[in-house]
Amino acid sequence: MTNASAPAVPATVPPPRGLRSKISPFGGFASAALLYLAIENDSFQHVAWFSLVPLLYSLHLAQDSARQRFFEGLSFLGTLGIAYFRADTAPILLGIQSGIFAVAAGPILQGQRGLVKAIRLGLLWTGLEVFRGPLCPFPEALVPGWLTVGSAVRPGSPESQTANVVGLYGLSFAVSLSSCFFFGVLVEQRLWRQIVCFAAGLAVPLVCHGYGVSAANEAAVPARRADIVLVTAHSSDDGTLAALTRTIPATTGGLIVWPATSSAMTSNATGTAQFENVAREATSMALTIAPVAPGQEHYQAIVADSTGRIRETFAQDGQTPVLVKTPHGLIGVGVEDDFDSPLLARAATTLGAQLLISIALETEAWRDCAVRHRSSLDAYRSIENHRWILRTSRRGCAVMNPLGHPTIDIRGIGWAGEAESAWIDVTTAYTRWGWWVEPMILAGAGWVLVGALIHWVTHRQRV
């Protein structure tokens, strides 16, 4: 006979007391190291699919202490932030994101099991990334779009092609979901559950890989060649840009893209004349960005026609995509950090942009890491919308094809040359229907956070 009052076998392995002080503090640092390795070395990009496992296990060991969970979470993105941004405020703000995740993950780790636990943890992590990125009310303060687990998957790889259906944040959900399944292998007590968790964790990247291979094989579409010249210079002198531009052959009927001009552009007649002369001498349209007024931080896009006259200016508002009409097609222009978020790039493509150009600004304090992170984001914008994307700045320039592969990547030197690109008319599933992806992920994370808050309140009342 069995004893009906005997305690049930726990669904997960209880945290061993001896391990709490030995392993728990290092989970966030270990996850930071794994994600850093995936971002920095293409050969280790697959590490991203289980990069959250050490953090989740350390939180499992610290289920009873919300304060300890917060600091373990803080150590994850906080450590990555220090590695990239050093003394800036970004490490603290990034660390707060993973700290909130760690605190809210406590009730999930104590309660649900298996599939439900993995989905809730994945939604929570990705929802906080979305809040820090495209749907953040104050995005400039939170390094929008940078250091997501999805962006650690190398752009151009088969797995990254999933972004043309679910976007970068959908890919982030897939990566975090895979990590949660692999974490289940460590804490589930029954062997068959461990096997199921391992199989599910392995299935997620394999499904993404299989889709990416088929999507890449079907990616060739008819396209018209675009005549575009990119210019970049590691200098604040507009005269250097003008001299570089004159070294390239004439591009009659094409477009010359300059990086952001100096602040004197809008107030100094000589600076304005240099930009106009470039367009006039090349008998081409020219595009750049400049401050709306001297001393202001807001920029506008400036277009000069082939006669050298300023034809149009487009003020940046962060809500409406900048569209520049040329004789050959419609261009979506990202001013400053517009294309750090997928929303404006998707809106530009939806409105008919056949090619995307980003004229970016890189914070001096962040040095070359700003160029590397922005190149990754631009590559994902190209995959999401199946568009060529060209980027230039005072620190370098890059060109990404519709599969996210860089065809040009120049950093730290002055350069001017023709950029391979094409006008494309087809749209992706993400362009057509992706408007629901980020709001749905954020709503799911909100649901998880509300559940965590209710659990915390009821637990406090019991105590």
N, C-alpha and C positions, 0 to 999 in steps of 0.2 A: 504494500500500500504506500501511496505517496502522501506526504504531509502537505495539505492544502495551504497551510500558513507559512510554508518555507519561502524565504525571499527569492524573488525572480532573479535569474541570471542577468546581469547588466548587459546592455546592448553594446557598450564600448568598454574598452579597457580603462579602469580607473587610473587616474594619475598617480604614479609611484611617488611616495613622499620623498624618497632619497634623491629623486631627479629634479625636484622643484628648484633647489638652489643651485644645481649644477648645470642644467641645460636651459632652463626657462629664460634667463637674461640674454641668451645668445641667439634666440630664434629670429628676432628682427634683423640682427646683423648678418646672419647666415642668408636670409632671404634677400637682403640688400646686395650681398656679394654675388648671389646667383643671378639676380636681375642685371646687375652691372656687367657681369660676364656675358650675358646674352646680348646686351646692347652693344658692347664694345667689340665683341669677336663674333663674326658671322658663323664661324665653325661651331659655336656653342649656342646658336639661336634656339635650339630645341630645349635648352635648360629653362627657358621662360615658362614652358608648360607645367613645370612643377616648382616654380620659384617661390610660391607662397607656402609650400609645405612646412618648412622650418618655423615660419611665423605662426601658422595654424597650430602646430604641435606645441609650441611654447605657450600659446593661449590656452590650449587644452590642459596644460600643466598648471595654469594659473587661473582656473575657472572661478575660484572663490574670491579673487581680489581684483576689483575693477581698476583700482589705482595701478596695480602691477601690470595689468593688461594694457592700460593706456600707455605706460612708458615703454613697454615692449613694442607696441605698435608705433609709437613715436620714433623708436630707434630704426625702423625699417626705412621709410621714405626720408626721414630726417638724415640718415646716414648717406643715402643716395644724393640728397640735396646738397650736403656738404661736399661730397665728391665732385659735383658739377658746378655749384654756384658759390661755394666757399662762404664768405662773410655776408652774403646778401640775406634778406629776410626770407627768401624762398625755402631754405631748409626747414625753418620753423613751420611755415604754412603747409609744406608738403608733409611734414611729420604729423601735424594735427589731423590731416586726412586719415592716415593709417592708424593714428591713435583713436579716433572716433570709431573706425572700423573695429579695432580690437575690443573696445568697451562694448559695443553693440553685439559683437560676435559671441560674448559670454553666454547669454541665454540660449542661443542656437546650439552651441556646443554642449550645453547641459541637457537640452531637450530632444529635438528631432534627431532622426538617424537617416543614414543612407542618402537616397536621392533628394529628399526634401531638404536635408541639411545642406547638401552641396549646392542646390539651386538658390537657397536663401543666402548662403555666404557669397556665392558668385554675384547675385543681384546686389547685395550690400556693397561689395567692393567696387563693382563697375558703376553703380549709381553714384558713389562718392567721386569717382573719376569724372562722370558726366557733370556733376555739380561743380567740380573744380574747373571744368572745361566749358563746353558750349552753352550750358544753361546756368552759368554762374552770374549773379547780378553785378559782381565786380571782378571781371575776369583778369584785368591787368595785374591785380595783386596776387593771383594764385597760379601763375605760370600755366595758362590754360593749354591743355593737350599734351604737355611734356611729361615724360616719365610715367606713361601708362604701361600696363603689362602687355597690352596689345601691340604697342609700338616696338616692343622688344623683339617681336617676330620680324625678321628681316624683310623689308619691302622688296617685292620682286620674287620672293619665294612662292612656291605653290600655295602654302597655307595663307599667305597674305592676300591672295586673290578672293578669299571669302569676303573681304571688305566691299567688293562691288555689289554684294547683296545686303549685308548687315552693317556695313561701315566699320570704322576703326573700333568704335565702342562695342559693337556686336562681337568683334574679334576679341576684345578685352574680356568680354563675358565668357567666351569660349575658353580662353586661356585660364582665367580664374576658376571656371568650372572644372577644368581638367585637374588643376592643383587641388581642388577640394576633394575630388574623387581619389587622387593619389594619397591625400591625407587620410582618407577613410581606411586605407590599407593598414595604417599604423595603429588605428584606435578601435577598429571593429574586432570583436572577440571571436566570432564564428568564422571558420575558414571559408565557408561558401560566400559570406559577405565580403571578405577580403578579396576573394577572387573576382566577385562582381565589381567591386570598386576599382580594382586594377584594370579590368577589362573596359570599364566605362571611361576611366582616365586615359587609356590608350586609344579608345575609339574616337574621342573628340578631335585630336590632331590628325588622326588618319582620315576621318571624314573631310576635314578642312583640306588636307593634302589632296585627296581624290578629287574634290570639287575644283581645286586650284589647277590641277593638271588638265582637266577637261576644259576649264574656262580659258586657259592659256592657249590651248589648241584651237579654240573657236574665236580667238581675239582679233584675228586679221580682218579688218573691214576696209572698204574703199576710203581713201583719204586724199585730200589735195595738199600738196606741199606748201608750207608757209615760209616766206622769206623774212626772217627775223634775225637781227644782230643784237647780241647781248654785250654789254660793256660793264666791267667792274674795275675798281681801282682801290687799293689799300691806302687811300689818301682822302683828305677832306677838301682838296683843291679841285674845283670844277674844271680848271684849265687842263689838269692831268687827264680828266675824262675826255675832254675835247681832242687832245693830242692823240690819245689812244684810238678814238673813233676814226680819226683821219687816216689811220694806218690800214684800214680795211677797204676792200674794193667797194665801189658804189653799189648801192642796193636799190636801184630805182623801183619804186612801187612797193617796197617792203616797209619794214618797221624797225626802228632803232630803239632799244630799251636801255635807259640809263638807270643807275642806282639813285637813291635819294640825293638830291642836290643839297648844297650847303644852305644854311638859313638865309644867306644873303640873296638867294635866288629870287625871293619875292620883293626885295627892296633895292637891289643893286642892279642898275641897268647893264653893267658889264657882264655880270653873271647870267642875266636873262639873255643877253646877246649871244653868249657862247652856246647855250642850248639851241637857240633859234638858228645860229649859223650851221650847227651840225646837221639839222634837218635840211637846210637850204643847200648845203654843199653836196649832200648825199642824194638830194631830190627824193627824200623819203619822209614818211611820218616819223615822229619821235615821241617817246613816252617816258615820263619820269614822275616822281612825286616830290613835293616841297611843302614846307610849313604853310598853313593858311595865312599866317602873318608872322613877322619876325618875333622870335621869342616864344611862340606858341608850340605846344606839343602835338596838336592835331595837324594832320597832313592832308593834302589834296593831290589828286592825280592831274597832271598837266599834259596836254596833247598839242604838239605843233605839227602843222601840215607841211607838205613838201616845199612850200615857198618860204618856210621859216616863221610863219605867223602862229601865235598861240591860238589854236582853234577852239579848244574846250578845256574847262577845268571841272573836276568832279570832287566835291567835298566828301570826306569820309564821315559816316555817321554810325558805322558799326552795325547797322540794321539792314541797309539796302546794298546789294552788290553793285560795284562800279562796272558798267558795260561800255566799252569803247567800240564804235562801229568803224570798220575799215573797208576799203573797196573789195577786199577778199573774204571777209567774214567778221563775226562778232567775237570780241575778246572780253573775258571776265578778268578784271584787275583786282588783285589783293593789295590794299594799301596798308603799310606797316605789318600788323600781325593778323590781318583779316582771315588768312587761310590757315592760321593755327587751329581754328575751329572748322568743322565740316559744314556748318550751316550756310555760310555765305558762298562757299564754293559750290555747294549743291544748288543754292538758289540761283547763282549765275548760270549754271548749266541748264537748269530748268527753264530759265528765260531765254535760252538759245545760244549761250556762249559755246563756241566751237573750239576754243583754246583758252588756257588759263595762264596768266602772268602775275607773279608775286614780286612786288618791289618792297623788300623787307628792311627793317631796322634791327640791328643787333646791339644789345646793351654792352657797353664797353667792359663792364665789370665781369660779364660772363664769358668773354673772350671767344675762342673758337667753339666752345661747347654749344653756343647759340646757333652757329651755322650747322653743326652736326644734327642737333635735335630738329631744327627747322627743315633740314633736308629730308629727314624721315617723315615729318608731318606732310610735307609737300608731296612725297612719294605716295602716301596714303590718299591724299586728295586726288592724285592722278588715277589711282586704282578705283576709288569710290565712284568717280565720274567718267572713267574711261576717256580721259583727256590728256594731251600733252600739257605739262606744266613747266614754265620757265621761271626761274627765280634769280634775282640779282640783288646785291647789297654792297655796302662798302667793305665787306669782308670776303666776298666771293660770289660765285654764281653757279647754278646747276640747272640741268634739263632732265626731266623725268619723262619716260615714255608712258603710254597708257597702262602698262603692266607694272609700273613702279621702278623700272630699271633706270639708273642714271646713265645718260649718254654723254653728259658733260658734268664735271665736278671740279671747279677751280676755287682754290682757297688761298687767301693771303697774298695774292699778287695782282698787279694790273693786267687786264686781259680784255681783248675785244675780238669777236669773231662771229661767224654765222652759226646759228643754233639750229640743229636739225629738229624739225617739228612739222605738224600737219594739222589741217582743219578736220575735225571729226563731228559728225552729226548724230551718231547713234547715242542712246542713253542706256544706263544700267538700271537694274532693279532698285538699287539704292537711290539713284537719282529720282526715279519715279515714285517710289513708295517709302523711301527711307525716313520720311518726316516723322514717322511714329517710333523709330527705334530708340532714340535718346529719351523722349518723354516716357516711353513705357519702362525703360530701364530705371529711370529716376523714380517713377511711381512705384515700381517694385521695391526699390531701396527704401522709399518712404514707408511702405507697408512693413518692411522688416524693422525699421527703426521704431515705428509706433509699437510693434509687438515687443521689442526690447524694452521700451519705456514702460509699458504696462507690466511686464515681468518684473522690472526693477521696483515699481511702486508696490506691487502686491508682495514682493519679497520683503520690502522694508516694513510693511504693515504686519507681516507675520512675526518679524523679529521684534 
